Amino acid sequence: MTTADENDIVVGVDGSAGSAAALRWALAEAKASGRRVVAVRAWTYDPTADLESAAARSSRDLENRYRQRLAQSVAEALAGADPVPVRAEPVDGAPGPVLVRVSQNAAMLVVGSHGHGRLLRLLVGSVSAHCLKESRCPVVVVPVRTAEERGPVPDPAVTYEPGPLL
């Protein structure tokens, strides 16, 4: 895969709660706007880096694992929802650069927030920070909140009407 189309919403999916929230947001936005979602899972094969890579016999084995997990994440997010066109792509490479490259022509890039680190990383993770800094398209950072904090999911078809300026 090279890049997404100008009508696509690219979303980073890594199996975390943040990426699940970002995927749900992207699906709702795609439904409201008539766009397609391109769910991207960045991965790298380095048997010395982690047990996941070491357990895989080859980069192809690891890519297939991530492809299956990505498909499962998309299926879970779509469960009970109206169908939306989704293309799921595992892409070899570091998450930030992969998402920026794939989304360079996209309508938008959606990532989950992360709460670890310093300064900007207090609000967003390192991948989110990279995407905000380097992306050529609009970036949406979706916060992770509990269901109790979130309340009912807003209808994306409802438009926001700003109040008077003070």
The 8 nearest C-alpha neighbors of each residue, nearest first, counted from 0:
[[1, 2, 90, 101, 88, 3, 89, 91],
 [0, 2, 101, 3, 100, 102, 90, 103],
 [3, 1, 101, 102, 0, 100, 103, 4],
 [2, 4, 105, 102, 101, 104, 7, 5],
 [3, 5, 105, 7, 6, 104, 2, 106],
 [4, 6, 105, 106, 104, 7, 3, 8],
 [5, 7, 4, 106, 34, 105, 35, 8],
 [8, 6, 35, 105, 4, 106, 5, 36],
 [7, 9, 36, 107, 106, 108, 37, 35],
 [10, 8, 37, 108, 36, 102, 38, 109],
 [11, 9, 109, 38, 108, 110, 39, 22],
 [10, 12, 39, 110, 38, 40, 18, 109],
 [11, 13, 18, 40, 39, 14, 38, 10],
 [14, 12, 15, 40, 18, 11, 41, 69],
 [13, 15, 12, 18, 19, 16, 72, 68],
 [16, 14, 18, 17, 13, 19, 12, 111],
 [15, 17, 19, 18, 20, 143, 14, 111],
 [18, 16, 111, 20, 143, 15, 19, 112],
 [17, 19, 111, 21, 12, 15, 20, 16],
 [18, 20, 16, 22, 21, 17, 23, 15],
 [19, 21, 17, 23, 18, 22, 24, 16],
 [22, 20, 18, 111, 24, 141, 19, 110],
 [21, 23, 25, 19, 24, 20, 18, 26],
 [24, 22, 26, 20, 25, 21, 76, 19],
 [25, 23, 21, 27, 22, 26, 28, 20],
 [24, 26, 28, 22, 27, 23, 29, 21],
 [27, 25, 29, 23, 28, 24, 22, 30],
 [28, 26, 30, 24, 29, 25, 23, 31],
 [29, 27, 25, 31, 30, 26, 32, 24],
 [30, 28, 34, 26, 32, 33, 31, 27],
 [29, 31, 27, 28, 33, 32, 83, 26],
 [32, 30, 28, 29, 156, 33, 155, 27],
 [33, 31, 29, 34, 30, 28, 156, 27],
 [34, 32, 29, 30, 31, 35, 28, 83],
 [33, 35, 29, 32, 6, 7, 36, 8],
 [36, 34, 7, 84, 85, 29, 8, 37],
 [37, 35, 85, 8, 7, 9, 38, 84],
 [36, 38, 9, 86, 85, 87, 8, 39],
 [39, 37, 87, 10, 9, 11, 36, 88],
 [40, 38, 88, 11, 89, 12, 87, 10],
 [41, 39, 89, 12, 13, 90, 11, 88],
 [42, 40, 90, 94, 91, 92, 89, 93],
 [41, 43, 91, 92, 90, 40, 93, 44],
 [42, 44, 92, 91, 45, 93, 41, 58],
 [45, 43, 58, 52, 46, 42, 61, 57],
 [44, 46, 48, 47, 52, 43, 49, 53],
 [45, 47, 53, 52, 48, 49, 44, 50],
 [46, 48, 45, 49, 53, 52, 50, 44],
 [49, 47, 45, 46, 52, 50, 53, 44],
 [50, 48, 51, 52, 47, 46, 53, 45],
 [49, 51, 53, 52, 54, 48, 46, 47],
 [52, 50, 54, 49, 53, 55, 46, 61],
 [51, 53, 46, 55, 54, 50, 49, 45],
 [52, 54, 46, 50, 55, 51, 49, 47],
 [55, 53, 51, 52, 50, 56, 46, 61],
 [56, 54, 52, 53, 57, 61, 60, 51],
 [55, 57, 60, 54, 58, 53, 61, 59],
 [58, 56, 60, 59, 55, 61, 44, 52],
 [57, 59, 61, 44, 60, 62, 55, 56],
 [58, 60, 62, 57, 61, 63, 56, 55],
 [61, 59, 63, 57, 58, 62, 55, 56],
 [60, 62, 64, 58, 63, 59, 55, 65],
 [61, 63, 59, 65, 64, 60, 66, 58],
 [62, 64, 66, 60, 61, 65, 59, 67],
 [65, 63, 61, 67, 66, 62, 68, 60],
 [64, 66, 68, 62, 67, 63, 69, 61],
 [65, 67, 63, 69, 64, 68, 89, 62],
 [68, 66, 70, 64, 65, 69, 63, 71],
 [69, 67, 71, 65, 70, 66, 72, 64],
 [68, 70, 72, 66, 71, 67, 65, 73],
 [69, 71, 67, 73, 68, 72, 74, 66],
 [70, 72, 68, 74, 69, 73, 75, 67],
 [73, 71, 69, 75, 70, 74, 68, 76],
 [72, 74, 76, 70, 71, 75, 77, 69],
 [73, 75, 71, 77, 76, 72, 78, 70],
 [76, 74, 78, 72, 73, 77, 71, 70],
 [77, 75, 73, 74, 78, 23, 72, 22],
 [76, 78, 74, 80, 75, 73, 79, 82],
 [79, 77, 75, 80, 76, 74, 81, 73],
 [78, 80, 77, 81, 76, 75, 82, 74],
 [81, 79, 77, 78, 82, 76, 83, 27],
 [80, 82, 83, 79, 77, 30, 78, 27],
 [83, 81, 80, 84, 77, 30, 79, 85],
 [82, 84, 30, 85, 81, 26, 35, 29],
 [85, 83, 35, 36, 82, 86, 34, 29],
 [86, 84, 36, 37, 35, 83, 87, 38],
 [85, 87, 37, 38, 36, 88, 84, 35],
 [88, 86, 38, 37, 39, 85, 70, 69],
 [89, 87, 39, 90, 38, 40, 86, 66],
 [88, 90, 40, 66, 39, 41, 65, 62],
 [91, 89, 41, 40, 88, 42, 92, 39],
 [92, 90, 42, 43, 41, 89, 93, 97],
 [93, 91, 43, 42, 41, 97, 90, 94],
 [92, 94, 95, 96, 97, 41, 42, 43],
 [95, 93, 41, 97, 96, 98, 92, 126],
 [96, 94, 126, 98, 97, 129, 93, 130],
 [95, 97, 99, 98, 94, 93, 100, 92],
 [98, 96, 94, 100, 95, 99, 92, 93],
 [99, 97, 101, 95, 100, 96, 102, 94],
 [98, 100, 96, 134, 102, 97, 101, 103],
 [101, 99, 97, 103, 98, 102, 96, 2],
 [100, 102, 2, 98, 99, 3, 103, 97],
 [103, 101, 105, 99, 104, 100, 3, 9],
 [102, 104, 100, 135, 105, 101, 99, 136],
 [105, 103, 5, 102, 4, 3, 2, 106],
 [106, 104, 5, 102, 7, 4, 107, 3],
 [105, 107, 5, 6, 7, 8, 136, 104],
 [108, 106, 137, 8, 105, 136, 138, 9],
 [107, 109, 138, 9, 10, 8, 102, 139],
 [110, 108, 10, 139, 138, 140, 21, 9],
 [111, 109, 140, 11, 21, 10, 141, 127],
 [112, 110, 17, 141, 18, 21, 140, 142],
 [113, 111, 123, 142, 141, 140, 17, 124],
 [112, 114, 124, 123, 115, 122, 111, 17],
 [113, 115, 121, 122, 123, 124, 120, 112],
 [116, 114, 121, 120, 113, 124, 117, 123],
 [115, 117, 120, 121, 114, 118, 124, 119],
 [116, 118, 120, 121, 119, 115, 122, 114],
 [117, 119, 120, 121, 116, 122, 123, 115],
 [120, 118, 121, 122, 117, 123, 128, 116],
 [119, 121, 123, 116, 124, 117, 122, 118],
 [122, 120, 114, 119, 118, 117, 116, 115],
 [121, 123, 120, 114, 119, 113, 112, 124],
 [124, 122, 113, 120, 112, 127, 114, 121],
 [125, 123, 113, 120, 127, 126, 112, 128],
 [124, 126, 128, 127, 129, 120, 123, 113],
 [127, 125, 95, 129, 128, 124, 130, 94],
 [128, 126, 130, 124, 129, 125, 123, 131],
 [127, 129, 125, 131, 126, 130, 124, 132],
 [130, 128, 126, 132, 127, 131, 95, 133],
 [131, 129, 127, 134, 133, 132, 128, 95],
 [132, 130, 128, 129, 133, 134, 127, 138],
 [131, 133, 129, 130, 134, 128, 127, 135],
 [132, 134, 130, 131, 129, 135, 99, 96],
 [135, 133, 130, 99, 136, 131, 132, 103],
 [134, 136, 103, 133, 137, 99, 104, 102],
 [137, 135, 107, 134, 103, 138, 106, 105],
 [136, 138, 107, 108, 139, 135, 106, 134],
 [139, 137, 108, 107, 109, 131, 136, 140],
 [138, 140, 109, 108, 141, 110, 137, 107],
 [141, 139, 110, 111, 112, 109, 142, 138],
 [140, 142, 111, 21, 112, 110, 139, 143],
 [143, 141, 112, 111, 144, 140, 17, 20],
 [144, 142, 17, 20, 112, 141, 16, 145],
 [145, 143, 149, 148, 142, 146, 147, 20],
 [144, 146, 148, 147, 149, 143, 150, 16],
 [145, 147, 149, 148, 150, 144, 151, 152],
 [148, 146, 145, 149, 150, 144, 151, 152],
 [149, 147, 145, 146, 150, 144, 151, 143],
 [148, 150, 146, 147, 144, 145, 151, 152],
 [151, 149, 147, 148, 146, 152, 145, 153],
 [152, 150, 153, 149, 146, 147, 154, 148],
 [151, 153, 150, 154, 149, 155, 146, 24],
 [154, 152, 155, 151, 157, 156, 150, 27],
 [153, 155, 156, 157, 152, 27, 158, 31],
 [156, 154, 157, 31, 153, 27, 28, 158],
 [155, 157, 154, 31, 158, 32, 28, 153],
 [158, 156, 155, 154, 159, 153, 31, 160],
 [157, 159, 156, 160, 155, 154, 161, 153],
 [160, 158, 161, 157, 162, 156, 155, 154],
 [159, 161, 158, 162, 157, 163, 164, 156],
 [162, 160, 159, 163, 164, 158, 165, 157],
 [161, 163, 164, 160, 165, 159, 158, 157],
 [164, 162, 165, 161, 160, 159, 158, 157],
 [165, 163, 162, 161, 160, 159, 158, 157],
 [164, 163, 162, 161, 160, 159, 158, 157]]
